């Protein structure tokens, strides 16, 4: 009897060990259940809906299309191609702030639209901006990202700069983005998390952010997500909206060019 219970104890310990190892390898069962539940009912859908209200009351599709120099019908295709260079369009006789004649992110294009309507220009980190950009990007849902890094000299420069930043070793541990996201290392694991291939269809990185991050219980933008990687890897965080950050977004978006836009995404 005694022998048996010891055996049972040993057995369950051993089993326990196996289970823990299995569990530790990826999302555990509870996480998986939560993921399934949340993909049915993404909590960030609320944020996107709030973004829609904000956008419609402050800008509206017509005014936004004018800022971009396209028709309302052309908006989704246009949105699917950010970051992109925006130029003044004489057709609409719009006066752009000179400093904005450069490669901009979708959020920055909304800042331009707000300025053109004499509205308060939210900061990139503001939650209003986060929600509005998510909504506007969702107008391109089901389209493929169509960033064009050859479109002009500015885009060509930005993709080169972005690649340089992606590969540059920085910070206390001398890591670069490429240390964890290069082709020869993706799929292996770091502290139990699979290293994602940012360009793959499976990760669909640029095209699935803004996403609800379960680990943060909040909707996070793509540039913010990249900042979070910088923080984890002890790289100095590039400021949102800086030339370097936009360049990085150009480069990483181009890695996943052609992936289908699905906003809001759902991520660990
Ligand atoms: C120390 C390793 C490491 C470094 C360095 C690193 N990352 Fe990551 N990154 C990860 C891991 C691990 C994940 C997935 C985490 C998870 O599952 O939540 C990830 C996720 C991401 C994602 C989200 C992918 C998705 O699901 O769409 C992006 C974007 C990203 N990283 C960009 C970057 C950029 C840009 C840099 C450089 C500034 C960088 N990472 C540096 C390890 C790293």
py3Dmol code that shows the C-alpha trace and the ligand (Angstrom):
import py3Dmol

protein = """\
ATOM      1  CA  UNK A   1       0.000   0.000   0.000  1.00  0.00           C
ATOM      2  CA  UNK A   2       2.691   2.309   1.069  1.00  0.00           C
ATOM      3  CA  UNK A   3       4.806   1.384  -1.892  1.00  0.00           C
ATOM      4  CA  UNK A   4       1.895   2.057  -4.189  1.00  0.00           C
ATOM      5  CA  UNK A   5       1.229   5.531  -2.918  1.00  0.00           C
ATOM      6  CA  UNK A   6       4.875   6.452  -3.275  1.00  0.00           C
ATOM      7  CA  UNK A   7       4.671   5.164  -6.777  1.00  0.00           C
ATOM      8  CA  UNK A   8       1.553   7.203  -7.373  1.00  0.00           C
ATOM      9  CA  UNK A   9       3.244  10.256  -5.967  1.00  0.00           C
ATOM     10  CA  UNK A  10       6.286   9.706  -8.157  1.00  0.00           C
ATOM     11  CA  UNK A  11       4.100   9.027 -11.148  1.00  0.00           C
ATOM     12  CA  UNK A  12       2.082  12.169 -10.759  1.00  0.00           C
ATOM     13  CA  UNK A  13       5.236  14.165 -10.218  1.00  0.00           C
ATOM     14  CA  UNK A  14       6.690  12.792 -13.399  1.00  0.00           C
ATOM     15  CA  UNK A  15       3.469  13.411 -15.273  1.00  0.00           C
ATOM     16  CA  UNK A  16       3.290  16.818 -13.796  1.00  0.00           C
ATOM     17  CA  UNK A  17       6.749  17.471 -15.155  1.00  0.00           C
ATOM     18  CA  UNK A  18       5.683  16.385 -18.614  1.00  0.00           C
ATOM     19  CA  UNK A  19       2.564  18.515 -18.534  1.00  0.00           C
ATOM     20  CA  UNK A  20       4.469  21.548 -17.408  1.00  0.00           C
ATOM     21  CA  UNK A  21       6.988  21.089 -20.153  1.00  0.00           C
ATOM     22  CA  UNK A  22       4.207  20.749 -22.713  1.00  0.00           C
ATOM     23  CA  UNK A  23       2.389  23.725 -21.364  1.00  0.00           C
ATOM     24  CA  UNK A  24       5.500  25.809 -21.228  1.00  0.00           C
ATOM     25  CA  UNK A  25       6.156  25.190 -24.903  1.00  0.00           C
ATOM     26  CA  UNK A  26       3.338  27.427 -26.057  1.00  0.00           C
ATOM     27  CA  UNK A  27       0.010  28.882 -25.056  1.00  0.00           C
ATOM     28  CA  UNK A  28      -1.545  26.726 -22.346  1.00  0.00           C
ATOM     29  CA  UNK A  29      -5.057  25.331 -22.638  1.00  0.00           C
ATOM     30  CA  UNK A  30      -6.626  28.239 -20.780  1.00  0.00           C
ATOM     31  CA  UNK A  31      -4.845  30.718 -23.051  1.00  0.00           C
ATOM     32  CA  UNK A  32      -6.013  28.818 -26.092  1.00  0.00           C
ATOM     33  CA  UNK A  33      -9.613  28.818 -24.906  1.00  0.00           C
ATOM     34  CA  UNK A  34      -9.379  32.531 -24.241  1.00  0.00           C
ATOM     35  CA  UNK A  35      -7.877  33.105 -27.688  1.00  0.00           C
ATOM     36  CA  UNK A  36     -10.725  31.204 -29.356  1.00  0.00           C
ATOM     37  CA  UNK A  37     -13.292  33.127 -27.374  1.00  0.00           C
ATOM     38  CA  UNK A  38     -11.682  36.453 -28.154  1.00  0.00           C
ATOM     39  CA  UNK A  39     -11.324  35.816 -31.872  1.00  0.00           C
ATOM     40  CA  UNK A  40     -15.100  35.413 -31.924  1.00  0.00           C
ATOM     41  CA  UNK A  41     -15.507  38.632 -30.063  1.00  0.00           C
ATOM     42  CA  UNK A  42     -12.405  40.802 -30.285  1.00  0.00           C
ATOM     43  CA  UNK A  43     -12.491  43.325 -27.425  1.00  0.00           C
ATOM     44  CA  UNK A  44     -10.731  45.877 -29.644  1.00  0.00           C
ATOM     45  CA  UNK A  45     -13.822  46.042 -31.883  1.00  0.00           C
ATOM     46  CA  UNK A  46     -15.128  48.566 -29.336  1.00  0.00           C
ATOM     47  CA  UNK A  47     -12.078  50.747 -29.811  1.00  0.00           C
ATOM     48  CA  UNK A  48     -12.483  50.601 -33.574  1.00  0.00           C
ATOM     49  CA  UNK A  49     -16.139  51.622 -33.238  1.00  0.00           C
ATOM     50  CA  UNK A  50     -15.136  54.562 -31.045  1.00  0.00           C
ATOM     51  CA  UNK A  51     -12.496  55.441 -33.619  1.00  0.00           C
ATOM     52  CA  UNK A  52     -15.183  55.500 -36.294  1.00  0.00           C
ATOM     53  CA  UNK A  53     -17.254  57.981 -34.315  1.00  0.00           C
ATOM     54  CA  UNK A  54     -14.270  60.221 -33.679  1.00  0.00           C
ATOM     55  CA  UNK A  55     -13.175  60.095 -37.299  1.00  0.00           C
ATOM     56  CA  UNK A  56     -16.627  60.843 -38.654  1.00  0.00           C
ATOM     57  CA  UNK A  57     -17.211  63.746 -36.308  1.00  0.00           C
ATOM     58  CA  UNK A  58     -13.756  65.319 -36.692  1.00  0.00           C
ATOM     59  CA  UNK A  59     -12.743  64.548 -40.274  1.00  0.00           C
ATOM     60  CA  UNK A  60     -15.047  62.368 -42.372  1.00  0.00           C
ATOM     61  CA  UNK A  61     -14.163  60.312 -45.431  1.00  0.00           C
ATOM     62  CA  UNK A  62     -14.677  63.087 -47.928  1.00  0.00           C
ATOM     63  CA  UNK A  63     -12.304  65.527 -46.248  1.00  0.00           C
ATOM     64  CA  UNK A  64      -9.783  62.779 -45.618  1.00  0.00           C
ATOM     65  CA  UNK A  65      -9.875  61.671 -49.251  1.00  0.00           C
ATOM     66  CA  UNK A  66      -9.171  65.280 -50.272  1.00  0.00           C
ATOM     67  CA  UNK A  67      -6.122  65.441 -48.032  1.00  0.00           C
ATOM     68  CA  UNK A  68      -4.831  62.289 -49.700  1.00  0.00           C
ATOM     69  CA  UNK A  69      -5.720  63.554 -53.152  1.00  0.00           C
ATOM     70  CA  UNK A  70      -8.032  60.667 -54.046  1.00  0.00           C
ATOM     71  CA  UNK A  71     -11.769  60.031 -54.309  1.00  0.00           C
ATOM     72  CA  UNK A  72     -13.723  58.433 -51.468  1.00  0.00           C
ATOM     73  CA  UNK A  73     -13.986  55.301 -53.580  1.00  0.00           C
ATOM     74  CA  UNK A  74     -10.215  55.092 -53.855  1.00  0.00           C
ATOM     75  CA  UNK A  75      -9.674  55.475 -50.106  1.00  0.00           C
ATOM     76  CA  UNK A  76      -9.321  51.790 -49.133  1.00  0.00           C
ATOM     77  CA  UNK A  77      -6.617  51.105 -51.766  1.00  0.00           C
ATOM     78  CA  UNK A  78      -4.813  54.248 -50.699  1.00  0.00           C
ATOM     79  CA  UNK A  79      -4.985  53.293 -47.027  1.00  0.00           C
ATOM     80  CA  UNK A  80      -3.591  49.839 -47.813  1.00  0.00           C
ATOM     81  CA  UNK A  81      -0.393  51.480 -49.064  1.00  0.00           C
ATOM     82  CA  UNK A  82       0.835  53.310 -45.945  1.00  0.00           C
ATOM     83  CA  UNK A  83       3.413  54.453 -44.977  1.00  0.00           C
ATOM     84  CA  UNK A  84       3.589  56.537 -48.148  1.00  0.00           C
ATOM     85  CA  UNK A  85       4.758  59.918 -49.280  1.00  0.00           C
ATOM     86  CA  UNK A  86       2.074  62.544 -49.387  1.00  0.00           C
ATOM     87  CA  UNK A  87       2.319  65.463 -51.710  1.00  0.00           C
ATOM     88  CA  UNK A  88       0.159  68.513 -52.150  1.00  0.00           C
ATOM     89  CA  UNK A  89      -2.518  68.045 -54.778  1.00  0.00           C
ATOM     90  CA  UNK A  90      -3.205  71.277 -56.667  1.00  0.00           C
ATOM     91  CA  UNK A  91      -6.448  69.684 -57.824  1.00  0.00           C
ATOM     92  CA  UNK A  92      -7.903  70.263 -54.382  1.00  0.00           C
ATOM     93  CA  UNK A  93      -5.985  73.430 -53.710  1.00  0.00           C
ATOM     94  CA  UNK A  94      -4.847  72.249 -50.324  1.00  0.00           C
ATOM     95  CA  UNK A  95      -2.104  73.930 -48.385  1.00  0.00           C
ATOM     96  CA  UNK A  96       0.033  71.329 -46.711  1.00  0.00           C
ATOM     97  CA  UNK A  97       2.397  72.189 -43.932  1.00  0.00           C
ATOM     98  CA  UNK A  98       5.754  71.972 -45.690  1.00  0.00           C
ATOM     99  CA  UNK A  99       7.217  69.693 -43.037  1.00  0.00           C
ATOM    100  CA  UNK A 100       4.597  67.113 -43.925  1.00  0.00           C
ATOM    101  CA  UNK A 101       5.866  66.592 -47.454  1.00  0.00           C
ATOM    102  CA  UNK A 102       7.506  63.374 -46.508  1.00  0.00           C
ATOM    103  CA  UNK A 103       6.849  59.717 -45.962  1.00  0.00           C
ATOM    104  CA  UNK A 104       4.149  59.475 -43.319  1.00  0.00           C
ATOM    105  CA  UNK A 105       2.276  56.800 -41.441  1.00  0.00           C
ATOM    106  CA  UNK A 106      -1.483  56.486 -41.489  1.00  0.00           C
ATOM    107  CA  UNK A 107      -1.664  58.201 -38.083  1.00  0.00           C
ATOM    108  CA  UNK A 108       0.390  61.109 -39.347  1.00  0.00           C
ATOM    109  CA  UNK A 109      -1.918  61.471 -42.335  1.00  0.00           C
ATOM    110  CA  UNK A 110      -4.788  61.780 -39.863  1.00  0.00           C
ATOM    111  CA  UNK A 111      -2.866  64.465 -38.006  1.00  0.00           C
ATOM    112  CA  UNK A 112      -2.601  66.320 -41.310  1.00  0.00           C
ATOM    113  CA  UNK A 113      -6.324  65.899 -41.885  1.00  0.00           C
ATOM    114  CA  UNK A 114      -7.117  67.222 -38.407  1.00  0.00           C
ATOM    115  CA  UNK A 115      -4.846  70.220 -38.966  1.00  0.00           C
ATOM    116  CA  UNK A 116      -6.451  70.934 -42.323  1.00  0.00           C
ATOM    117  CA  UNK A 117      -9.815  71.150 -40.566  1.00  0.00           C
ATOM    118  CA  UNK A 118      -8.512  73.311 -37.720  1.00  0.00           C
ATOM    119  CA  UNK A 119      -9.220  70.554 -35.245  1.00  0.00           C
ATOM    120  CA  UNK A 120      -7.112  69.663 -32.269  1.00  0.00           C
ATOM    121  CA  UNK A 121      -4.229  67.533 -33.525  1.00  0.00           C
ATOM    122  CA  UNK A 122      -3.914  64.526 -31.255  1.00  0.00           C
ATOM    123  CA  UNK A 123      -0.482  63.230 -30.395  1.00  0.00           C
ATOM    124  CA  UNK A 124       0.525  59.893 -31.862  1.00  0.00           C
ATOM    125  CA  UNK A 125       0.443  58.266 -28.451  1.00  0.00           C
ATOM    126  CA  UNK A 126      -3.054  59.574 -27.617  1.00  0.00           C
ATOM    127  CA  UNK A 127      -5.790  56.990 -27.323  1.00  0.00           C
ATOM    128  CA  UNK A 128      -7.992  58.993 -29.687  1.00  0.00           C
ATOM    129  CA  UNK A 129      -5.318  58.690 -32.346  1.00  0.00           C
ATOM    130  CA  UNK A 130      -4.920  54.985 -31.671  1.00  0.00           C
ATOM    131  CA  UNK A 131      -8.636  54.379 -32.114  1.00  0.00           C
ATOM    132  CA  UNK A 132      -9.086  56.607 -35.147  1.00  0.00           C
ATOM    133  CA  UNK A 133      -6.141  55.081 -36.974  1.00  0.00           C
ATOM    134  CA  UNK A 134      -7.403  51.581 -36.236  1.00  0.00           C
ATOM    135  CA  UNK A 135     -10.773  52.480 -37.699  1.00  0.00           C
ATOM    136  CA  UNK A 136      -9.328  54.120 -40.788  1.00  0.00           C
ATOM    137  CA  UNK A 137      -7.038  51.154 -41.398  1.00  0.00           C
ATOM    138  CA  UNK A 138     -10.027  48.841 -41.049  1.00  0.00           C
ATOM    139  CA  UNK A 139     -11.547  50.583 -44.090  1.00  0.00           C
ATOM    140  CA  UNK A 140      -8.934  48.599 -46.031  1.00  0.00           C
ATOM    141  CA  UNK A 141      -9.865  45.272 -44.431  1.00  0.00           C
ATOM    142  CA  UNK A 142      -9.644  42.309 -46.831  1.00  0.00           C
ATOM    143  CA  UNK A 143      -7.353  44.224 -49.184  1.00  0.00           C
ATOM    144  CA  UNK A 144      -3.692  43.288 -49.450  1.00  0.00           C
ATOM    145  CA  UNK A 145      -1.032  45.664 -48.157  1.00  0.00           C
ATOM    146  CA  UNK A 146       0.321  47.442 -51.218  1.00  0.00           C
ATOM    147  CA  UNK A 147       3.155  49.574 -49.901  1.00  0.00           C
ATOM    148  CA  UNK A 148       5.390  50.731 -52.763  1.00  0.00           C
ATOM    149  CA  UNK A 149       8.966  51.280 -51.649  1.00  0.00           C
ATOM    150  CA  UNK A 150       9.959  52.175 -55.211  1.00  0.00           C
ATOM    151  CA  UNK A 151       7.260  54.823 -55.636  1.00  0.00           C
ATOM    152  CA  UNK A 152       9.677  57.738 -55.223  1.00  0.00           C
ATOM    153  CA  UNK A 153      13.102  58.735 -53.966  1.00  0.00           C
ATOM    154  CA  UNK A 154      11.796  59.337 -50.457  1.00  0.00           C
ATOM    155  CA  UNK A 155      10.335  55.841 -50.142  1.00  0.00           C
ATOM    156  CA  UNK A 156      13.507  54.317 -51.567  1.00  0.00           C
ATOM    157  CA  UNK A 157      15.537  56.116 -48.930  1.00  0.00           C
ATOM    158  CA  UNK A 158      13.191  55.143 -46.137  1.00  0.00           C
ATOM    159  CA  UNK A 159      13.273  51.416 -46.865  1.00  0.00           C
ATOM    160  CA  UNK A 160      17.076  51.493 -46.900  1.00  0.00           C
ATOM    161  CA  UNK A 161      17.145  53.383 -43.609  1.00  0.00           C
ATOM    162  CA  UNK A 162      14.560  51.007 -42.147  1.00  0.00           C
ATOM    163  CA  UNK A 163      16.609  47.957 -43.051  1.00  0.00           C
ATOM    164  CA  UNK A 164      19.696  49.535 -41.518  1.00  0.00           C
ATOM    165  CA  UNK A 165      17.836  50.160 -38.261  1.00  0.00           C
ATOM    166  CA  UNK A 166      16.408  46.643 -38.315  1.00  0.00           C
ATOM    167  CA  UNK A 167      19.868  45.133 -38.617  1.00  0.00           C
ATOM    168  CA  UNK A 168      21.803  47.531 -36.395  1.00  0.00           C
ATOM    169  CA  UNK A 169      22.965  46.039 -33.105  1.00  0.00           C
ATOM    170  CA  UNK A 170      22.260  48.424 -30.269  1.00  0.00           C
ATOM    171  CA  UNK A 171      21.619  48.546 -26.557  1.00  0.00           C
ATOM    172  CA  UNK A 172      23.055  46.777 -23.531  1.00  0.00           C
ATOM    173  CA  UNK A 173      22.912  43.341 -25.097  1.00  0.00           C
ATOM    174  CA  UNK A 174      24.047  44.316 -28.545  1.00  0.00           C
ATOM    175  CA  UNK A 175      20.880  42.976 -30.145  1.00  0.00           C
ATOM    176  CA  UNK A 176      19.185  44.054 -33.350  1.00  0.00           C
ATOM    177  CA  UNK A 177      15.657  43.293 -34.529  1.00  0.00           C
ATOM    178  CA  UNK A 178      17.334  40.863 -36.860  1.00  0.00           C
ATOM    179  CA  UNK A 179      18.883  38.962 -33.935  1.00  0.00           C
ATOM    180  CA  UNK A 180      15.426  37.572 -33.223  1.00  0.00           C
ATOM    181  CA  UNK A 181      13.541  38.067 -36.473  1.00  0.00           C
ATOM    182  CA  UNK A 182      16.027  36.969 -39.150  1.00  0.00           C
ATOM    183  CA  UNK A 183      15.075  34.197 -41.552  1.00  0.00           C
ATOM    184  CA  UNK A 184      17.477  31.672 -40.026  1.00  0.00           C
ATOM    185  CA  UNK A 185      16.173  32.034 -36.490  1.00  0.00           C
ATOM    186  CA  UNK A 186      12.415  32.537 -36.794  1.00  0.00           C
ATOM    187  CA  UNK A 187      10.358  29.653 -35.479  1.00  0.00           C
ATOM    188  CA  UNK A 188      12.781  28.954 -32.627  1.00  0.00           C
ATOM    189  CA  UNK A 189      11.801  30.010 -29.165  1.00  0.00           C
ATOM    190  CA  UNK A 190      12.781  32.716 -26.748  1.00  0.00           C
ATOM    191  CA  UNK A 191      11.510  32.440 -23.192  1.00  0.00           C
ATOM    192  CA  UNK A 192       8.787  30.136 -24.499  1.00  0.00           C
ATOM    193  CA  UNK A 193       7.617  32.548 -27.196  1.00  0.00           C
ATOM    194  CA  UNK A 194       8.028  31.550 -30.798  1.00  0.00           C
ATOM    195  CA  UNK A 195      10.100  34.080 -32.714  1.00  0.00           C
ATOM    196  CA  UNK A 196       7.766  35.324 -35.436  1.00  0.00           C
ATOM    197  CA  UNK A 197       8.698  35.753 -39.080  1.00  0.00           C
ATOM    198  CA  UNK A 198       7.459  39.302 -39.555  1.00  0.00           C
ATOM    199  CA  UNK A 199       6.962  38.900 -43.300  1.00  0.00           C
ATOM    200  CA  UNK A 200       5.086  35.601 -43.289  1.00  0.00           C
ATOM    201  CA  UNK A 201       1.410  35.127 -44.057  1.00  0.00           C
ATOM    202  CA  UNK A 202       1.018  33.386 -40.712  1.00  0.00           C
ATOM    203  CA  UNK A 203       2.254  36.365 -38.720  1.00  0.00           C
ATOM    204  CA  UNK A 204       0.883  38.871 -41.232  1.00  0.00           C
ATOM    205  CA  UNK A 205       2.566  41.378 -39.050  1.00  0.00           C
ATOM    206  CA  UNK A 206       1.928  44.834 -40.452  1.00  0.00           C
ATOM    207  CA  UNK A 207      -1.501  43.907 -41.762  1.00  0.00           C
ATOM    208  CA  UNK A 208      -2.894  42.697 -38.418  1.00  0.00           C
ATOM    209  CA  UNK A 209      -1.981  45.688 -36.266  1.00  0.00           C
ATOM    210  CA  UNK A 210      -3.777  47.507 -34.609  1.00  0.00           C
ATOM    211  CA  UNK A 211      -4.339  44.398 -32.582  1.00  0.00           C
ATOM    212  CA  UNK A 212      -5.745  43.517 -29.220  1.00  0.00           C
ATOM    213  CA  UNK A 213      -2.842  42.254 -27.104  1.00  0.00           C
ATOM    214  CA  UNK A 214      -4.115  39.732 -24.606  1.00  0.00           C
ATOM    215  CA  UNK A 215      -1.048  40.160 -22.416  1.00  0.00           C
ATOM    216  CA  UNK A 216      -1.876  43.844 -22.081  1.00  0.00           C
ATOM    217  CA  UNK A 217      -5.649  43.794 -22.318  1.00  0.00           C
ATOM    218  CA  UNK A 218      -5.457  46.689 -24.732  1.00  0.00           C
ATOM    219  CA  UNK A 219      -5.396  47.535 -28.410  1.00  0.00           C
ATOM    220  CA  UNK A 220      -1.863  48.321 -29.535  1.00  0.00           C
ATOM    221  CA  UNK A 221      -0.686  50.006 -32.742  1.00  0.00           C
ATOM    222  CA  UNK A 222       2.047  48.586 -34.966  1.00  0.00           C
ATOM    223  CA  UNK A 223       4.665  51.176 -34.046  1.00  0.00           C
ATOM    224  CA  UNK A 224       3.860  50.762 -30.352  1.00  0.00           C
ATOM    225  CA  UNK A 225       4.293  47.002 -30.760  1.00  0.00           C
ATOM    226  CA  UNK A 226       7.735  47.560 -32.235  1.00  0.00           C
ATOM    227  CA  UNK A 227       8.586  49.857 -29.331  1.00  0.00           C
ATOM    228  CA  UNK A 228       7.607  47.061 -26.959  1.00  0.00           C
ATOM    229  CA  UNK A 229      10.144  44.768 -28.636  1.00  0.00           C
ATOM    230  CA  UNK A 230      12.768  47.485 -28.255  1.00  0.00           C
ATOM    231  CA  UNK A 231      11.981  47.776 -24.582  1.00  0.00           C
ATOM    232  CA  UNK A 232      12.145  44.004 -24.015  1.00  0.00           C
ATOM    233  CA  UNK A 233      15.448  43.724 -25.838  1.00  0.00           C
ATOM    234  CA  UNK A 234      16.951  46.770 -24.053  1.00  0.00           C
ATOM    235  CA  UNK A 235      17.229  48.801 -27.242  1.00  0.00           C
ATOM    236  CA  UNK A 236      16.640  52.531 -26.859  1.00  0.00           C
ATOM    237  CA  UNK A 237      13.020  53.125 -27.872  1.00  0.00           C
ATOM    238  CA  UNK A 238      12.710  55.072 -31.104  1.00  0.00           C
ATOM    239  CA  UNK A 239      10.116  57.829 -30.634  1.00  0.00           C
ATOM    240  CA  UNK A 240       6.752  57.404 -32.384  1.00  0.00           C
ATOM    241  CA  UNK A 241       6.660  59.459 -35.561  1.00  0.00           C
ATOM    242  CA  UNK A 242      10.442  59.914 -35.747  1.00  0.00           C
ATOM    243  CA  UNK A 243      12.037  59.426 -39.138  1.00  0.00           C
ATOM    244  CA  UNK A 244      13.723  56.269 -37.829  1.00  0.00           C
ATOM    245  CA  UNK A 245      10.476  54.805 -36.536  1.00  0.00           C
ATOM    246  CA  UNK A 246       8.632  55.537 -39.767  1.00  0.00           C
ATOM    247  CA  UNK A 247      11.520  54.009 -41.721  1.00  0.00           C
ATOM    248  CA  UNK A 248      11.319  50.864 -39.609  1.00  0.00           C
ATOM    249  CA  UNK A 249       7.593  50.683 -40.254  1.00  0.00           C
ATOM    250  CA  UNK A 250       8.240  51.052 -43.994  1.00  0.00           C
ATOM    251  CA  UNK A 251      10.777  48.226 -43.935  1.00  0.00           C
ATOM    252  CA  UNK A 252       8.741  45.801 -41.811  1.00  0.00           C
ATOM    253  CA  UNK A 253       5.512  46.571 -43.691  1.00  0.00           C
ATOM    254  CA  UNK A 254       7.308  45.833 -46.945  1.00  0.00           C
ATOM    255  CA  UNK A 255       8.458  42.461 -45.567  1.00  0.00           C
ATOM    256  CA  UNK A 256       4.808  41.511 -45.295  1.00  0.00           C
ATOM    257  CA  UNK A 257       3.637  43.200 -48.493  1.00  0.00           C
ATOM    258  CA  UNK A 258       0.651  41.396 -49.989  1.00  0.00           C
ATOM    259  CA  UNK A 259      -0.677  40.058 -46.697  1.00  0.00           C
ATOM    260  CA  UNK A 260      -4.349  40.677 -46.094  1.00  0.00           C
ATOM    261  CA  UNK A 261      -5.362  43.532 -43.829  1.00  0.00           C
ATOM    262  CA  UNK A 262      -7.479  42.402 -40.876  1.00  0.00           C
ATOM    263  CA  UNK A 263      -8.086  45.072 -38.267  1.00  0.00           C
ATOM    264  CA  UNK A 264      -8.321  44.640 -35.344  1.00  0.00           C
ATOM    265  CA  UNK A 265      -5.940  41.705 -35.026  1.00  0.00           C
ATOM    266  CA  UNK A 266      -5.661  39.511 -31.981  1.00  0.00           C
ATOM    267  CA  UNK A 267      -2.275  38.760 -30.495  1.00  0.00           C
ATOM    268  CA  UNK A 268      -0.743  37.186 -27.460  1.00  0.00           C
TER     269      UNK A 268
END
"""
ligand_1 = """\
43
LIG
C 15.254 39.350 -28.071
C 14.490 38.969 -29.219
C 13.764 40.049 -29.991
C 14.266 41.211 -30.489
C 15.686 41.756 -30.372
C 13.181 41.843 -31.203
N 12.050 41.089 -31.124
Fe 10.275 41.471 -32.007
N 9.459 39.812 -31.133
C 10.150 38.899 -30.363
C 9.230 37.878 -29.892
C 9.583 36.699 -29.014
C 7.966 38.228 -30.420
C 6.634 37.470 -30.209
C 6.177 37.705 -28.843
C 4.799 37.184 -28.590
O 4.440 36.094 -29.015
O 4.080 37.937 -27.969
C 8.149 39.432 -31.192
C 7.137 40.085 -31.884
C 7.327 41.164 -32.715
C 6.300 41.772 -33.511
C 4.858 41.340 -33.569
C 4.668 40.227 -34.552
C 3.212 39.946 -34.819
O 2.636 39.127 -34.140
O 2.652 40.588 -35.703
C 6.868 42.791 -34.201
C 6.200 43.718 -35.190
C 8.262 42.839 -33.817
N 8.498 41.839 -32.923
C 9.192 43.767 -34.310
C 10.468 43.897 -33.813
C 11.357 44.969 -34.182
C 11.031 46.066 -35.178
C 12.506 44.790 -33.473
C 13.726 45.672 -33.448
C 13.520 47.016 -33.002
C 12.332 43.576 -32.681
N 11.084 43.077 -32.906
C 13.296 43.054 -31.856
C 11.493 38.938 -30.081
C 12.361 39.969 -30.394
"""
view = py3Dmol.view(width=600, height=400)
view.addModel(protein, "pdb")
view.setStyle({"model": 0}, {"cartoon": {"style": "trace"}})
view.addModel(ligand_1, "xyz")
view.setStyle({"model": 1}, {"stick": {}})
view.zoomTo()
view.show()
